[in-house]
Amino acid sequence: MNQKITVLHIAECAGGVERYLQMLMPRLEAKGFCQFFICSCNYNKASYQDMVDGVEQMDLQQTFSPLQVIRKVLSIRKYIKKRCPDIVYCHSSFAGGLGRLAAWGLPCKIVYNPHGWAFNIR
């Protein structure tokens, strides 16, 4: 039996990450991957309806409030448990931190892609 691999993408920043996702998602879909997407309010949710099997928009805005970070992590963790992805693919820094914390201890693999590396810019 050939079972589809399920990928959950998590992205907060738009811009370059969004262009990358718009190229990647159709290609993964063509290869038979099942995909879900958690995105911030920086994304147009409707643009992804036909690209993935489910889109969930959440408040992923960066914050230094520990309480808000915990709320965001718990919301993502609840979605991960609902969808049971094989892979949680975190795009960019803040989404990467939230996604890794949310998936901690769960049986999925975690992939982190920083996309841009602005720390070396002078």
Secondary structure, 3 states (H helix, E strand, C coil): CCCCCEEEEEECCCCHHHHHHHHHHHHHHHCCCEEEEEECCCCCHHHHCCCCCEEEECCCCCCCCHHHHHHHHHHHHHHHHHHCCCEEEEECHHHHHHHHHHHCCCCCEEEEECCCCHHHCC
